[in-house]
Amino acid sequence: METGSDPARPDPFALVMRVGNALRLSAVNVPARRLGLDAGMTLADARACVPSLLTRPADPVADARALDRMAAAMARFTPTVGVDPPDGLILDITGCAHLFGGESGLARQAMALAGYGALHALASNAAAARAMARYGPEGEAEGEDGVRRLPLAALELDCDALAALRRAGLRTTGDLARLPMRAVAARFGEETVTRLRCLLGEAASPVAPRPARSPIRMEARFAEPLIRTDDVLDVIESLLVQAAREMEIRQAGGRRFVVELCRSDNARRGLMVETGQPVRDCAVVLRLLRERIETLADPLDPGFGFDSVSLAVLRAEPLPSSQPELGAGEGRDAPPDGLAALIDRLSVRLGPQNVFRLVPCDRHLPEKAQQPVPASRARGIAWPVDGDRLPRPLMLFDPPQQVEAIAGVPDGPPQRFRWRGRLHDVRLAEGPERIAAEWWRKRTGHFPGKAGPTRDYYRVEDMAGRRFWLFRHGLFAEKPDPRWYLHGLFA
């Protein structure tokens, strides 16, 4: 079984990446393909064919991560899941389909779990399933007849070999399969015969399964149940030490730790903590677990005692070992920075959904250039640093506050403005920094005067030394009476 990603959007849509000196389509959805677009076309040619084409820049690294996550999710259907870069998965479902209502039922559940619009195919071997999913007609196809109806492009030969096959009057793999293989090898090369035999199942096309690493899980069982919470925490600490050794071998750090406590009456209690950055320092995780226990609405009740305690690291990320500083304890990781530790403690006490942090967005307008996200998920997201970037105030008003301003010339900087009933005489002004409306987000594209008013930003200082960030909303060529707004204050 082969799956290939194909975003199901109602409008023609494509991902674009730079190849050499040209922008080319790296992937297209079904509506774009129906209009004649295909991966590899230049963006200029695609725009000429489909002016309403929507595009976004491709991100191969993010695509690879998403494909790896999807492969991990598919392990619930079969232990043999192979990655077919850049956008496909191959599943060997031999002996597994009956557990999910047959091959069709398994395919439906796999597509729903993937969360993407996808093309899939079923076949007796991996090469045939891959070819039918990528080059066959839309919808499910299976069996040898479906393979023989595939175009010659399914062989994935180089352009010269495909051109030679087409000059010989061949159009499908079935046309090629009817010829003697010895004559095909002599005229078109042994590679052509090998690819064809793989599609027909006459040559092996094994699935290279994605290597699955065993989860990091530790457990302790007791002959006598534990009653005291401190004894339980001591056991958890010893399990954390064992988990830290395993993570050090894997050069990884945990982000999500789950402790499960099993009581004598078979009741179970779970504790989970998350960290903003990968850690394998036992003291850090143990402190967060103590915070979690203290903030429980339902106190930790041992009942007749706990028979077993288990610790699992559900989420781990790469964390290479670092050289310890002179005088530091041998074999200990560097302690987390103060901000990360504060975020972890607040997230445990208040809940991760209640602690936010601003992260940058790829937006043109200043008030939309950042968004709040849970602080525990904002690790590694840094603000852009550019020496040529114009300064921005630390405080922005939402929405910008309207002011009354007087300028010396129509498109010049303000000389005086009134804000909150107080008059400010401008001593110094720098600008303008012209920011246009986000016309590229409009379906109709750029049309002068229809995208929205232009903003001219000025950094000004009044006679008292206070600095402000003002902008004129609109040029006089765009509107007869543009207004002034105060957008921020510099510290």
Contacts in CASP RR format, 6 or more apart in sequence:
PFRMAT RR
TARGET T0000
AUTHOR 0000-0000-0000
METHOD contacts of the structure
MODEL  1
METGSDPARPDPFALVMRVGNALRLSAVNVPARRLGLDAGMTLADARACV
PSLLTRPADPVADARALDRMAAAMARFTPTVGVDPPDGLILDITGCAHLF
GGESGLARQAMALAGYGALHALASNAAAARAMARYGPEGEAEGEDGVRRL
PLAALELDCDALAALRRAGLRTTGDLARLPMRAVAARFGEETVTRLRCLL
GEAASPVAPRPARSPIRMEARFAEPLIRTDDVLDVIESLLVQAAREMEIR
QAGGRRFVVELCRSDNARRGLMVETGQPVRDCAVVLRLLRERIETLADPL
DPGFGFDSVSLAVLRAEPLPSSQPELGAGEGRDAPPDGLAALIDRLSVRL
GPQNVFRLVPCDRHLPEKAQQPVPASRARGIAWPVDGDRLPRPLMLFDPP
QQVEAIAGVPDGPPQRFRWRGRLHDVRLAEGPERIAAEWWRKRTGHFPGK
AGPTRDYYRVEDMAGRRFWLFRHGLFAEKPDPRWYLHGLFA
1 90 0 8 1.000
1 91 0 8 1.000
1 92 0 8 1.000
1 93 0 8 1.000
1 103 0 8 1.000
1 106 0 8 1.000
1 107 0 8 1.000
1 110 0 8 1.000
1 120 0 8 1.000
1 121 0 8 1.000
1 122 0 8 1.000
1 123 0 8 1.000
1 129 0 8 1.000
2 84 0 8 1.000
2 88 0 8 1.000
2 89 0 8 1.000
2 90 0 8 1.000
2 91 0 8 1.000
2 120 0 8 1.000
2 121 0 8 1.000
2 123 0 8 1.000
2 126 0 8 1.000
2 129 0 8 1.000
2 130 0 8 1.000
2 132 0 8 1.000
2 133 0 8 1.000
2 134 0 8 1.000
3 88 0 8 1.000
3 89 0 8 1.000
3 91 0 8 1.000
3 110 0 8 1.000
3 111 0 8 1.000
3 114 0 8 1.000
3 118 0 8 1.000
3 119 0 8 1.000
3 120 0 8 1.000
3 133 0 8 1.000
4 84 0 8 1.000
4 87 0 8 1.000
4 88 0 8 1.000
4 89 0 8 1.000
4 118 0 8 1.000
4 119 0 8 1.000
4 120 0 8 1.000
4 133 0 8 1.000
4 134 0 8 1.000
5 27 0 8 1.000
5 67 0 8 1.000
5 87 0 8 1.000
5 88 0 8 1.000
5 114 0 8 1.000
5 116 0 8 1.000
5 117 0 8 1.000
5 118 0 8 1.000
6 29 0 8 1.000
6 30 0 8 1.000
6 116 0 8 1.000
6 117 0 8 1.000
6 118 0 8 1.000
6 119 0 8 1.000
7 13 0 8 1.000
7 27 0 8 1.000
7 29 0 8 1.000
7 116 0 8 1.000
7 117 0 8 1.000
8 29 0 8 1.000
8 30 0 8 1.000
8 116 0 8 1.000
8 117 0 8 1.000
9 29 0 8 1.000
9 31 0 8 1.000
9 54 0 8 1.000
10 31 0 8 1.000
11 31 0 8 1.000
11 52 0 8 1.000
11 54 0 8 1.000
12 28 0 8 1.000
12 29 0 8 1.000
12 31 0 8 1.000
12 32 0 8 1.000
12 35 0 8 1.000
12 37 0 8 1.000
12 50 0 8 1.000
12 52 0 8 1.000
12 53 0 8 1.000
12 54 0 8 1.000
13 28 0 8 1.000
13 29 0 8 1.000
13 31 0 8 1.000
13 32 0 8 1.000
13 53 0 8 1.000
13 54 0 8 1.000
13 55 0 8 1.000
13 56 0 8 1.000
14 25 0 8 1.000
14 26 0 8 1.000
14 27 0 8 1.000
14 28 0 8 1.000
14 29 0 8 1.000
14 32 0 8 1.000
14 37 0 8 1.000
14 46 0 8 1.000
14 53 0 8 1.000
14 54 0 8 1.000
14 55 0 8 1.000
15 25 0 8 1.000
15 26 0 8 1.000
15 27 0 8 1.000
15 28 0 8 1.000
15 55 0 8 1.000
15 56 0 8 1.000
15 57 0 8 1.000
15 58 0 8 1.000
16 23 0 8 1.000
16 24 0 8 1.000
16 25 0 8 1.000
16 26 0 8 1.000
16 43 0 8 1.000
16 55 0 8 1.000
16 56 0 8 1.000
16 57 0 8 1.000
16 58 0 8 1.000
17 23 0 8 1.000
17 24 0 8 1.000
17 26 0 8 1.000
17 57 0 8 1.000
17 58 0 8 1.000
17 60 0 8 1.000
18 24 0 8 1.000
19 40 0 8 1.000
22 42 0 8 1.000
22 43 0 8 1.000
22 44 0 8 1.000
23 42 0 8 1.000
23 43 0 8 1.000
23 44 0 8 1.000
24 39 0 8 1.000
24 40 0 8 1.000
24 41 0 8 1.000
24 42 0 8 1.000
24 43 0 8 1.000
25 37 0 8 1.000
25 38 0 8 1.000
25 39 0 8 1.000
25 40 0 8 1.000
25 41 0 8 1.000
25 42 0 8 1.000
25 43 0 8 1.000
25 46 0 8 1.000
26 39 0 8 1.000
26 40 0 8 1.000
26 58 0 8 1.000
27 39 0 8 1.000
27 58 0 8 1.000
27 87 0 8 1.000
28 37 0 8 1.000
28 38 0 8 1.000
28 39 0 8 1.000
30 138 0 8 1.000
32 50 0 8 1.000
32 53 0 8 1.000
35 49 0 8 1.000
35 50 0 8 1.000
36 49 0 8 1.000
36 50 0 8 1.000
37 46 0 8 1.000
37 49 0 8 1.000
37 50 0 8 1.000
37 53 0 8 1.000
43 55 0 8 1.000
46 53 0 8 1.000
47 53 0 8 1.000
52 443 0 8 1.000
54 443 0 8 1.000
60 86 0 8 1.000
63 86 0 8 1.000
63 87 0 8 1.000
64 85 0 8 1.000
64 86 0 8 1.000
67 83 0 8 1.000
67 85 0 8 1.000
67 86 0 8 1.000
67 87 0 8 1.000
67 88 0 8 1.000
67 89 0 8 1.000
68 83 0 8 1.000
68 210 0 8 1.000
70 89 0 8 1.000
70 114 0 8 1.000
70 116 0 8 1.000
71 81 0 8 1.000
71 82 0 8 1.000
71 83 0 8 1.000
71 89 0 8 1.000
71 210 0 8 1.000
72 210 0 8 1.000
72 212 0 8 1.000
73 113 0 8 1.000
73 114 0 8 1.000
74 81 0 8 1.000
74 89 0 8 1.000
74 91 0 8 1.000
74 110 0 8 1.000
74 113 0 8 1.000
74 114 0 8 1.000
75 81 0 8 1.000
75 212 0 8 1.000
76 113 0 8 1.000
77 91 0 8 1.000
77 93 0 8 1.000
77 96 0 8 1.000
77 100 0 8 1.000
77 106 0 8 1.000
77 109 0 8 1.000
77 110 0 8 1.000
78 91 0 8 1.000
78 92 0 8 1.000
78 93 0 8 1.000
78 96 0 8 1.000
79 209 0 8 1.000
79 212 0 8 1.000
80 91 0 8 1.000
80 92 0 8 1.000
80 207 0 8 1.000
80 209 0 8 1.000
81 89 0 8 1.000
81 90 0 8 1.000
81 91 0 8 1.000
81 92 0 8 1.000
81 209 0 8 1.000
81 210 0 8 1.000
82 89 0 8 1.000
82 90 0 8 1.000
82 91 0 8 1.000
82 207 0 8 1.000
82 208 0 8 1.000
82 209 0 8 1.000
82 210 0 8 1.000
83 89 0 8 1.000
83 90 0 8 1.000
83 210 0 8 1.000
84 90 0 8 1.000
84 130 0 8 1.000
88 133 0 8 1.000
90 126 0 8 1.000
90 129 0 8 1.000
90 130 0 8 1.000
90 207 0 8 1.000
91 110 0 8 1.000
91 207 0 8 1.000
92 126 0 8 1.000
92 207 0 8 1.000
92 209 0 8 1.000
93 103 0 8 1.000
93 106 0 8 1.000
96 106 0 8 1.000
97 103 0 8 1.000
97 105 0 8 1.000
97 106 0 8 1.000
99 106 0 8 1.000
100 106 0 8 1.000
100 109 0 8 1.000
103 122 0 8 1.000
104 140 0 8 1.000
107 120 0 8 1.000
107 122 0 8 1.000
107 140 0 8 1.000
110 120 0 8 1.000
111 117 0 8 1.000
111 118 0 8 1.000
111 120 0 8 1.000
119 133 0 8 1.000
119 134 0 8 1.000
119 138 0 8 1.000
119 139 0 8 1.000
120 133 0 8 1.000
120 140 0 8 1.000
121 128 0 8 1.000
121 129 0 8 1.000
121 130 0 8 1.000
121 132 0 8 1.000
121 133 0 8 1.000
121 136 0 8 1.000
121 140 0 8 1.000
121 141 0 8 1.000
121 142 0 8 1.000
122 129 0 8 1.000
122 140 0 8 1.000
122 142 0 8 1.000
123 129 0 8 1.000
123 132 0 8 1.000
123 142 0 8 1.000
123 143 0 8 1.000
123 147 0 8 1.000
124 143 0 8 1.000
124 201 0 8 1.000
125 198 0 8 1.000
125 201 0 8 1.000
125 205 0 8 1.000
126 205 0 8 1.000
126 206 0 8 1.000
126 207 0 8 1.000
127 198 0 8 1.000
127 199 0 8 1.000
127 201 0 8 1.000
127 205 0 8 1.000
128 143 0 8 1.000
128 147 0 8 1.000
128 198 0 8 1.000
128 199 0 8 1.000
128 200 0 8 1.000
128 201 0 8 1.000
128 205 0 8 1.000
131 147 0 8 1.000
131 150 0 8 1.000
131 154 0 8 1.000
131 199 0 8 1.000
132 141 0 8 1.000
132 142 0 8 1.000
132 146 0 8 1.000
132 147 0 8 1.000
132 150 0 8 1.000
132 154 0 8 1.000
134 154 0 8 1.000
135 150 0 8 1.000
135 151 0 8 1.000
135 153 0 8 1.000
135 154 0 8 1.000
136 146 0 8 1.000
136 149 0 8 1.000
136 150 0 8 1.000
136 151 0 8 1.000
136 154 0 8 1.000
144 200 0 8 1.000
147 173 0 8 1.000
147 199 0 8 1.000
147 200 0 8 1.000
148 172 0 8 1.000
148 173 0 8 1.000
148 174 0 8 1.000
148 177 0 8 1.000
149 172 0 8 1.000
149 173 0 8 1.000
149 174 0 8 1.000
150 172 0 8 1.000
150 173 0 8 1.000
150 199 0 8 1.000
151 171 0 8 1.000
151 172 0 8 1.000
151 173 0 8 1.000
152 162 0 8 1.000
152 165 0 8 1.000
152 166 0 8 1.000
152 170 0 8 1.000
152 171 0 8 1.000
152 172 0 8 1.000
152 173 0 8 1.000
152 176 0 8 1.000
153 162 0 8 1.000
154 173 0 8 1.000
154 199 0 8 1.000
155 162 0 8 1.000
155 173 0 8 1.000
155 192 0 8 1.000
155 195 0 8 1.000
155 196 0 8 1.000
155 199 0 8 1.000
156 195 0 8 1.000
157 165 0 8 1.000
157 191 0 8 1.000
157 192 0 8 1.000
157 195 0 8 1.000
161 188 0 8 1.000
161 189 0 8 1.000
161 191 0 8 1.000
161 192 0 8 1.000
164 187 0 8 1.000
164 188 0 8 1.000
165 176 0 8 1.000
165 188 0 8 1.000
165 192 0 8 1.000
168 187 0 8 1.000
169 175 0 8 1.000
170 176 0 8 1.000
173 196 0 8 1.000
173 199 0 8 1.000
176 184 0 8 1.000
176 192 0 8 1.000
176 196 0 8 1.000
177 196 0 8 1.000
177 200 0 8 1.000
181 193 0 8 1.000
181 196 0 8 1.000
181 197 0 8 1.000
184 192 0 8 1.000
184 193 0 8 1.000
184 196 0 8 1.000
185 192 0 8 1.000
185 193 0 8 1.000
194 203 0 8 1.000
197 203 0 8 1.000
198 204 0 8 1.000
198 205 0 8 1.000
213 250 0 8 1.000
215 312 0 8 1.000
215 313 0 8 1.000
215 314 0 8 1.000
216 243 0 8 1.000
216 246 0 8 1.000
216 247 0 8 1.000
216 250 0 8 1.000
216 312 0 8 1.000
216 313 0 8 1.000
216 316 0 8 1.000
217 310 0 8 1.000
217 311 0 8 1.000
217 312 0 8 1.000
217 313 0 8 1.000
218 239 0 8 1.000
218 242 0 8 1.000
218 243 0 8 1.000
218 310 0 8 1.000
218 311 0 8 1.000
218 312 0 8 1.000
219 239 0 8 1.000
219 308 0 8 1.000
219 309 0 8 1.000
219 310 0 8 1.000
219 311 0 8 1.000
220 235 0 8 1.000
220 238 0 8 1.000
220 239 0 8 1.000
220 308 0 8 1.000
220 309 0 8 1.000
220 310 0 8 1.000
221 307 0 8 1.000
221 308 0 8 1.000
222 306 0 8 1.000
222 307 0 8 1.000
222 308 0 8 1.000
225 263 0 8 1.000
225 264 0 8 1.000
225 302 0 8 1.000
225 304 0 8 1.000
225 305 0 8 1.000
225 306 0 8 1.000
225 307 0 8 1.000
226 232 0 8 1.000
226 235 0 8 1.000
226 302 0 8 1.000
226 305 0 8 1.000
226 306 0 8 1.000
226 309 0 8 1.000
227 302 0 8 1.000
227 303 0 8 1.000
227 305 0 8 1.000
228 302 0 8 1.000
229 293 0 8 1.000
229 300 0 8 1.000
229 302 0 8 1.000
232 261 0 8 1.000
232 302 0 8 1.000
232 306 0 8 1.000
232 309 0 8 1.000
233 286 0 8 1.000
233 289 0 8 1.000
233 290 0 8 1.000
235 309 0 8 1.000
236 259 0 8 1.000
236 286 0 8 1.000
236 289 0 8 1.000
236 309 0 8 1.000
236 311 0 8 1.000
237 282 0 8 1.000
237 286 0 8 1.000
239 309 0 8 1.000
239 310 0 8 1.000
239 311 0 8 1.000
240 257 0 8 1.000
240 282 0 8 1.000
240 285 0 8 1.000
240 286 0 8 1.000
240 311 0 8 1.000
241 282 0 8 1.000
243 280 0 8 1.000
243 311 0 8 1.000
243 313 0 8 1.000
244 280 0 8 1.000
244 281 0 8 1.000
244 282 0 8 1.000
247 253 0 8 1.000
247 254 0 8 1.000
247 280 0 8 1.000
247 313 0 8 1.000
247 316 0 8 1.000
247 319 0 8 1.000
248 280 0 8 1.000
248 321 0 8 1.000
250 316 0 8 1.000
251 318 0 8 1.000
251 319 0 8 1.000
251 320 0 8 1.000
251 321 0 8 1.000
252 278 0 8 1.000
252 280 0 8 1.000
252 316 0 8 1.000
252 317 0 8 1.000
252 318 0 8 1.000
252 319 0 8 1.000
253 278 0 8 1.000
253 279 0 8 1.000
253 280 0 8 1.000
253 313 0 8 1.000
253 316 0 8 1.000
253 317 0 8 1.000
253 318 0 8 1.000
253 319 0 8 1.000
254 275 0 8 1.000
254 278 0 8 1.000
254 279 0 8 1.000
254 280 0 8 1.000
254 313 0 8 1.000
254 315 0 8 1.000
254 316 0 8 1.000
254 317 0 8 1.000
254 319 0 8 1.000
255 274 0 8 1.000
255 275 0 8 1.000
255 276 0 8 1.000
255 277 0 8 1.000
255 278 0 8 1.000
255 279 0 8 1.000
255 315 0 8 1.000
255 316 0 8 1.000
255 317 0 8 1.000
256 272 0 8 1.000
256 273 0 8 1.000
256 274 0 8 1.000
256 275 0 8 1.000
256 313 0 8 1.000
256 314 0 8 1.000
256 315 0 8 1.000
257 272 0 8 1.000
257 273 0 8 1.000
257 274 0 8 1.000
257 275 0 8 1.000
257 285 0 8 1.000
257 288 0 8 1.000
257 289 0 8 1.000
257 311 0 8 1.000
257 312 0 8 1.000
257 313 0 8 1.000
257 314 0 8 1.000
258 270 0 8 1.000
258 271 0 8 1.000
258 272 0 8 1.000
258 311 0 8 1.000
258 312 0 8 1.000
258 314 0 8 1.000
259 270 0 8 1.000
259 271 0 8 1.000
259 272 0 8 1.000
259 289 0 8 1.000
259 309 0 8 1.000
259 310 0 8 1.000
259 311 0 8 1.000
260 268 0 8 1.000
260 269 0 8 1.000
260 270 0 8 1.000
260 271 0 8 1.000
260 309 0 8 1.000
260 310 0 8 1.000
260 312 0 8 1.000
261 268 0 8 1.000
261 269 0 8 1.000
261 270 0 8 1.000
261 271 0 8 1.000
261 300 0 8 1.000
261 306 0 8 1.000
261 308 0 8 1.000
261 309 0 8 1.000
262 268 0 8 1.000
262 306 0 8 1.000
262 307 0 8 1.000
262 308 0 8 1.000
262 309 0 8 1.000
262 310 0 8 1.000
263 269 0 8 1.000
263 302 0 8 1.000
263 303 0 8 1.000
263 304 0 8 1.000
263 305 0 8 1.000
263 306 0 8 1.000
263 307 0 8 1.000
264 303 0 8 1.000
264 304 0 8 1.000
264 305 0 8 1.000
264 306 0 8 1.000
264 307 0 8 1.000
265 303 0 8 1.000
265 304 0 8 1.000
269 300 0 8 1.000
271 289 0 8 1.000
271 292 0 8 1.000
271 293 0 8 1.000
272 292 0 8 1.000
273 285 0 8 1.000
273 288 0 8 1.000
273 289 0 8 1.000
273 291 0 8 1.000
273 292 0 8 1.000
273 344 0 8 1.000
273 348 0 8 1.000
274 315 0 8 1.000
274 344 0 8 1.000
274 347 0 8 1.000
274 352 0 8 1.000
274 376 0 8 1.000
275 284 0 8 1.000
275 285 0 8 1.000
275 288 0 8 1.000
275 336 0 8 1.000
275 340 0 8 1.000
275 344 0 8 1.000
275 376 0 8 1.000
276 340 0 8 1.000
276 343 0 8 1.000
276 344 0 8 1.000
276 347 0 8 1.000
276 375 0 8 1.000
276 376 0 8 1.000
276 377 0 8 1.000
276 379 0 8 1.000
277 336 0 8 1.000
277 340 0 8 1.000
277 379 0 8 1.000
277 380 0 8 1.000
278 316 0 8 1.000
278 317 0 8 1.000
278 318 0 8 1.000
278 319 0 8 1.000
279 285 0 8 1.000
279 319 0 8 1.000
279 333 0 8 1.000
279 336 0 8 1.000
280 319 0 8 1.000
280 333 0 8 1.000
281 332 0 8 1.000
281 333 0 8 1.000
281 335 0 8 1.000
281 336 0 8 1.000
284 335 0 8 1.000
284 336 0 8 1.000
284 341 0 8 1.000
284 344 0 8 1.000
287 345 0 8 1.000
288 344 0 8 1.000
288 345 0 8 1.000
288 348 0 8 1.000
291 345 0 8 1.000
291 348 0 8 1.000
291 349 0 8 1.000
292 348 0 8 1.000
293 300 0 8 1.000
295 348 0 8 1.000
295 349 0 8 1.000
319 333 0 8 1.000
321 333 0 8 1.000
322 333 0 8 1.000
322 334 0 8 1.000
324 330 0 8 1.000
324 331 0 8 1.000
324 332 0 8 1.000
324 334 0 8 1.000
325 334 0 8 1.000
328 334 0 8 1.000
335 341 0 8 1.000
336 344 0 8 1.000
340 379 0 8 1.000
343 355 0 8 1.000
343 357 0 8 1.000
343 375 0 8 1.000
343 376 0 8 1.000
344 376 0 8 1.000
346 355 0 8 1.000
346 375 0 8 1.000
347 355 0 8 1.000
347 374 0 8 1.000
347 375 0 8 1.000
347 376 0 8 1.000
352 374 0 8 1.000
352 375 0 8 1.000
352 376 0 8 1.000
352 377 0 8 1.000
353 374 0 8 1.000
355 374 0 8 1.000
355 375 0 8 1.000
355 376 0 8 1.000
356 372 0 8 1.000
356 373 0 8 1.000
356 374 0 8 1.000
356 375 0 8 1.000
357 372 0 8 1.000
357 373 0 8 1.000
357 374 0 8 1.000
357 375 0 8 1.000
357 378 0 8 1.000
358 370 0 8 1.000
358 371 0 8 1.000
358 372 0 8 1.000
359 370 0 8 1.000
359 371 0 8 1.000
359 372 0 8 1.000
359 373 0 8 1.000
359 378 0 8 1.000
359 381 0 8 1.000
360 369 0 8 1.000
360 370 0 8 1.000
360 381 0 8 1.000
360 383 0 8 1.000
360 384 0 8 1.000
361 368 0 8 1.000
361 369 0 8 1.000
361 370 0 8 1.000
361 371 0 8 1.000
363 369 0 8 1.000
363 438 0 8 1.000
364 435 0 8 1.000
364 436 0 8 1.000
364 438 0 8 1.000
365 435 0 8 1.000
365 437 0 8 1.000
365 438 0 8 1.000
366 392 0 8 1.000
366 396 0 8 1.000
366 435 0 8 1.000
366 487 0 8 1.000
367 396 0 8 1.000
367 398 0 8 1.000
367 399 0 8 1.000
367 400 0 8 1.000
367 487 0 8 1.000
390 433 0 8 1.000
391 459 0 8 1.000
391 490 0 8 1.000
392 469 0 8 1.000
393 467 0 8 1.000
393 469 0 8 1.000
393 487 0 8 1.000
393 488 0 8 1.000
393 489 0 8 1.000
393 490 0 8 1.000
393 491 0 8 1.000
394 489 0 8 1.000
394 490 0 8 1.000
394 491 0 8 1.000
395 488 0 8 1.000
395 489 0 8 1.000
395 491 0 8 1.000
396 487 0 8 1.000
396 488 0 8 1.000
397 486 0 8 1.000
397 487 0 8 1.000
397 488 0 8 1.000
400 471 0 8 1.000
400 485 0 8 1.000
400 486 0 8 1.000
400 487 0 8 1.000
400 488 0 8 1.000
401 419 0 8 1.000
401 485 0 8 1.000
401 486 0 8 1.000
402 483 0 8 1.000
402 484 0 8 1.000
402 485 0 8 1.000
402 486 0 8 1.000
403 417 0 8 1.000
403 418 0 8 1.000
403 419 0 8 1.000
403 470 0 8 1.000
403 484 0 8 1.000
403 485 0 8 1.000
403 486 0 8 1.000
404 417 0 8 1.000
404 418 0 8 1.000
404 484 0 8 1.000
405 414 0 8 1.000
405 416 0 8 1.000
405 417 0 8 1.000
405 418 0 8 1.000
405 470 0 8 1.000
405 472 0 8 1.000
405 484 0 8 1.000
406 414 0 8 1.000
406 415 0 8 1.000
406 416 0 8 1.000
406 417 0 8 1.000
407 413 0 8 1.000
407 414 0 8 1.000
407 415 0 8 1.000
407 472 0 8 1.000
408 415 0 8 1.000
410 476 0 8 1.000
411 432 0 8 1.000
411 456 0 8 1.000
411 472 0 8 1.000
411 475 0 8 1.000
411 476 0 8 1.000
412 432 0 8 1.000
412 456 0 8 1.000
413 426 0 8 1.000
413 429 0 8 1.000
413 430 0 8 1.000
413 431 0 8 1.000
413 432 0 8 1.000
413 458 0 8 1.000
413 460 0 8 1.000
414 426 0 8 1.000
414 429 0 8 1.000
414 458 0 8 1.000
414 460 0 8 1.000
414 470 0 8 1.000
414 484 0 8 1.000
415 425 0 8 1.000
415 426 0 8 1.000
416 423 0 8 1.000
416 424 0 8 1.000
416 425 0 8 1.000
416 426 0 8 1.000
417 423 0 8 1.000
417 424 0 8 1.000
417 426 0 8 1.000
417 468 0 8 1.000
417 470 0 8 1.000
417 484 0 8 1.000
417 486 0 8 1.000
418 424 0 8 1.000
419 468 0 8 1.000
419 486 0 8 1.000
424 462 0 8 1.000
424 463 0 8 1.000
424 466 0 8 1.000
424 468 0 8 1.000
425 462 0 8 1.000
425 463 0 8 1.000
426 460 0 8 1.000
426 461 0 8 1.000
426 462 0 8 1.000
427 461 0 8 1.000
427 462 0 8 1.000
427 463 0 8 1.000
427 465 0 8 1.000
428 460 0 8 1.000
428 461 0 8 1.000
429 458 0 8 1.000
429 459 0 8 1.000
429 460 0 8 1.000
429 461 0 8 1.000
430 458 0 8 1.000
430 459 0 8 1.000
430 460 0 8 1.000
431 456 0 8 1.000
431 457 0 8 1.000
431 458 0 8 1.000
431 459 0 8 1.000
432 456 0 8 1.000
432 457 0 8 1.000
432 458 0 8 1.000
432 472 0 8 1.000
433 456 0 8 1.000
433 457 0 8 1.000
433 458 0 8 1.000
434 454 0 8 1.000
434 455 0 8 1.000
434 456 0 8 1.000
434 457 0 8 1.000
435 454 0 8 1.000
435 455 0 8 1.000
435 457 0 8 1.000
435 471 0 8 1.000
436 451 0 8 1.000
436 454 0 8 1.000
436 455 0 8 1.000
437 451 0 8 1.000
437 452 0 8 1.000
437 453 0 8 1.000
437 454 0 8 1.000
438 451 0 8 1.000
439 445 0 8 1.000
439 446 0 8 1.000
439 447 0 8 1.000
439 451 0 8 1.000
439 452 0 8 1.000
440 446 0 8 1.000
442 451 0 8 1.000
444 450 0 8 1.000
445 451 0 8 1.000
449 478 0 8 1.000
452 478 0 8 1.000
453 473 0 8 1.000
453 474 0 8 1.000
453 475 0 8 1.000
453 478 0 8 1.000
453 479 0 8 1.000
453 482 0 8 1.000
454 474 0 8 1.000
454 475 0 8 1.000
454 478 0 8 1.000
455 471 0 8 1.000
455 472 0 8 1.000
455 473 0 8 1.000
455 474 0 8 1.000
456 471 0 8 1.000
456 472 0 8 1.000
456 474 0 8 1.000
456 475 0 8 1.000
457 469 0 8 1.000
457 470 0 8 1.000
457 471 0 8 1.000
457 487 0 8 1.000
458 469 0 8 1.000
458 470 0 8 1.000
458 471 0 8 1.000
458 472 0 8 1.000
459 467 0 8 1.000
459 468 0 8 1.000
459 469 0 8 1.000
459 490 0 8 1.000
460 467 0 8 1.000
460 468 0 8 1.000
460 470 0 8 1.000
461 467 0 8 1.000
461 468 0 8 1.000
462 468 0 8 1.000
466 489 0 8 1.000
467 489 0 8 1.000
467 490 0 8 1.000
468 486 0 8 1.000
468 488 0 8 1.000
468 489 0 8 1.000
468 490 0 8 1.000
469 486 0 8 1.000
469 487 0 8 1.000
469 488 0 8 1.000
469 489 0 8 1.000
469 490 0 8 1.000
470 484 0 8 1.000
470 485 0 8 1.000
470 486 0 8 1.000
470 487 0 8 1.000
471 484 0 8 1.000
471 485 0 8 1.000
471 487 0 8 1.000
472 482 0 8 1.000
472 483 0 8 1.000
472 484 0 8 1.000
473 482 0 8 1.000
473 483 0 8 1.000
473 484 0 8 1.000
473 485 0 8 1.000
474 482 0 8 1.000
475 482 0 8 1.000
476 482 0 8 1.000
END
